[in-house]
C-alpha cells in the first residue's frame, strides 16, 4: 500500500491528461468514421 507521502498528481494535471486522451480518442474516432466518407 503506497504511503500518503507519495501524493498523486495534482487535479489540474490529471484533468489535463484525461482531457488530452479524450480529445485524441475523439479525433481518431472522427477520422476513422467520417474521414473516409
N, CA, C and O atoms as a GROMACS GRO file, in nm:
protein
  148
    1UNK      N    1   0.087  -0.121   0.000
    1UNK     CA    2   0.000   0.000   0.000
    1UNK      C    3   0.089   0.124   0.000
    1UNK      O    4   0.176   0.136   0.086
    2UNK      N    5   0.069   0.215  -0.094
    2UNK     CA    6   0.153   0.336  -0.100
    2UNK      C    7   0.128   0.427   0.018
    2UNK      O    8   0.016   0.436   0.068
    3UNK      N    9   0.233   0.492   0.064
    3UNK     CA   10   0.218   0.582   0.178
    3UNK      C   11   0.159   0.716   0.132
    3UNK      O   12   0.174   0.754   0.016
    4UNK      N   13   0.091   0.786   0.223
    4UNK     CA   14   0.030   0.916   0.187
    4UNK      C   15   0.133   1.018   0.143
    4UNK      O   16   0.098   1.119   0.081
    5UNK      N   17   0.260   0.994   0.174
    5UNK     CA   18   0.364   1.091   0.137
    5UNK      C   19   0.378   1.098  -0.015
    5UNK      O   20   0.405   1.205  -0.070
    6UNK      N   21   0.359   0.984  -0.083
    6UNK     CA   22   0.367   0.985  -0.229
    6UNK      C   23   0.230   1.025  -0.284
    6UNK      O   24   0.144   0.940  -0.308
    7UNK      N   25   0.214   1.154  -0.304
    7UNK     CA   26   0.083   1.205  -0.347
    7UNK      C   27   0.066   1.185  -0.496
    7UNK      O   28   0.164   1.188  -0.571
    8UNK      N   29  -0.057   1.164  -0.542
    8UNK     CA   30  -0.086   1.156  -0.686
    8UNK      C   31  -0.067   1.292  -0.750
    8UNK      O   32  -0.055   1.392  -0.679
    9UNK      N   33  -0.066   1.298  -0.882
    9UNK     CA   34  -0.050   1.428  -0.950
    9UNK      C   35  -0.164   1.522  -0.913
    9UNK      O   36  -0.274   1.476  -0.881
   10UNK      N   37  -0.140   1.652  -0.918
   10UNK     CA   38  -0.244   1.750  -0.883
   10UNK      C   39  -0.366   1.735  -0.973
   10UNK      O   40  -0.352   1.693  -1.088
   11UNK      N   41  -0.483   1.768  -0.923
   11UNK     CA   42  -0.607   1.752  -1.001
   11UNK      C   43  -0.601   1.824  -1.136
   11UNK      O   44  -0.652   1.773  -1.235
   12UNK      N   45  -0.540   1.941  -1.139
   12UNK     CA   46  -0.533   2.015  -1.265
   12UNK      C   47  -0.455   1.934  -1.369
   12UNK      O   48  -0.496   1.922  -1.485
   13UNK      N   49  -0.342   1.878  -1.326
   13UNK     CA   50  -0.261   1.800  -1.419
   13UNK      C   51  -0.337   1.676  -1.463
   13UNK      O   52  -0.334   1.638  -1.580
   14UNK      N   53  -0.404   1.612  -1.369
   14UNK     CA   54  -0.479   1.491  -1.402
   14UNK      C   55  -0.591   1.523  -1.500
   14UNK      O   56  -0.613   1.450  -1.596
   15UNK      N   57  -0.660   1.633  -1.476
   15UNK     CA   58  -0.766   1.674  -1.569
   15UNK      C   59  -0.710   1.695  -1.709
   15UNK      O   60  -0.771   1.656  -1.808
   16UNK      N   61  -0.593   1.758  -1.715
   16UNK     CA   62  -0.532   1.786  -1.846
   16UNK      C   63  -0.499   1.656  -1.918
   16UNK      O   64  -0.520   1.643  -2.038
   17UNK      N   65  -0.446   1.560  -1.842
   17UNK     CA   66  -0.411   1.431  -1.903
   17UNK      C   67  -0.537   1.362  -1.956
   17UNK      O   68  -0.538   1.313  -2.069
   18UNK      N   69  -0.642   1.359  -1.874
   18UNK     CA   70  -0.766   1.294  -1.916
   18UNK      C   71  -0.826   1.365  -2.037
   18UNK      O   72  -0.870   1.301  -2.132
   19UNK      N   73  -0.826   1.497  -2.033
   19UNK     CA   74  -0.883   1.573  -2.145
   19UNK      C   75  -0.804   1.547  -2.273
   19UNK      O   76  -0.862   1.530  -2.380
   20UNK      N   77  -0.672   1.545  -2.262
   20UNK     CA   78  -0.588   1.523  -2.380
   20UNK      C   79  -0.617   1.386  -2.440
   20UNK      O   80  -0.629   1.373  -2.562
   21UNK      N   81  -0.627   1.284  -2.356
   21UNK     CA   82  -0.652   1.150  -2.410
   21UNK      C   83  -0.791   1.142  -2.471
   21UNK      O   84  -0.810   1.076  -2.574
   22UNK      N   85  -0.888   1.209  -2.409
   22UNK     CA   86  -1.023   1.208  -2.465
   22UNK      C   87  -1.026   1.277  -2.600
   22UNK      O   88  -1.088   1.228  -2.694
   23UNK      N   89  -0.958   1.391  -2.610
   23UNK     CA   90  -0.955   1.464  -2.736
   23UNK      C   91  -0.888   1.380  -2.844
   23UNK      O   92  -0.936   1.374  -2.957
   24UNK      N   93  -0.777   1.316  -2.808
   24UNK     CA   94  -0.706   1.233  -2.905
   24UNK      C   95  -0.794   1.118  -2.954
   24UNK      O   96  -0.798   1.088  -3.073
   25UNK      N   97  -0.865   1.055  -2.860
   25UNK     CA   98  -0.953   0.944  -2.898
   25UNK      C   99  -1.066   0.994  -2.988
   25UNK      O  100  -1.101   0.929  -3.086
   26UNK      N  101  -1.122   1.110  -2.954
   26UNK     CA  102  -1.231   1.165  -3.035
   26UNK      C  103  -1.183   1.195  -3.177
   26UNK      O  104  -1.253   1.165  -3.273
   27UNK      N  105  -1.065   1.254  -3.189
   27UNK     CA  106  -1.014   1.288  -3.322
   27UNK      C  107  -0.991   1.160  -3.403
   27UNK      O  108  -1.025   1.155  -3.521
   28UNK      N  109  -0.935   1.058  -3.339
   28UNK     CA  110  -0.912   0.933  -3.412
   28UNK      C  111  -1.045   0.872  -3.455
   28UNK      O  112  -1.058   0.825  -3.568
   29UNK      N  113  -1.143   0.873  -3.365
   29UNK     CA  114  -1.273   0.815  -3.397
   29UNK      C  115  -1.339   0.894  -3.511
   29UNK      O  116  -1.397   0.836  -3.603
   30UNK      N  117  -1.327   1.026  -3.503
   30UNK     CA  118  -1.386   1.110  -3.607
   30UNK      C  119  -1.320   1.082  -3.741
   30UNK      O  120  -1.388   1.068  -3.842
   31UNK      N  121  -1.187   1.075  -3.741
   31UNK     CA  122  -1.114   1.047  -3.865
   31UNK      C  123  -1.156   0.911  -3.922
   31UNK      O  124  -1.181   0.899  -4.041
   32UNK      N  125  -1.162   0.811  -3.836
   32UNK     CA  126  -1.193   0.678  -3.884
   32UNK      C  127  -1.337   0.669  -3.933
   32UNK      O  128  -1.365   0.595  -4.028
   33UNK      N  129  -1.428   0.742  -3.871
   33UNK     CA  130  -1.569   0.730  -3.906
   33UNK      C  131  -1.605   0.814  -4.027
   33UNK      O  132  -1.675   0.768  -4.117
   34UNK      N  133  -1.556   0.939  -4.031
   34UNK     CA  134  -1.602   1.033  -4.133
   34UNK      C  135  -1.493   1.071  -4.232
   34UNK      O  136  -1.522   1.126  -4.338
   35UNK      N  137  -1.368   1.043  -4.199
   35UNK     CA  138  -1.258   1.087  -4.286
   35UNK      C  139  -1.256   1.012  -4.418
   35UNK      O  140  -1.201   1.062  -4.516
   36UNK      N  141  -1.316   0.893  -4.422
   36UNK     CA  142  -1.311   0.814  -4.545
   36UNK      C  143  -1.443   0.822  -4.623
   36UNK      O  144  -1.461   0.752  -4.724
   37UNK      N  145  -1.534   0.905  -4.577
   37UNK     CA  146  -1.656   0.934  -4.648
   37UNK      C  147  -1.743   0.816  -4.674
   37UNK      O  148  -1.849   0.829  -4.734
   0.00000   0.00000   0.00000
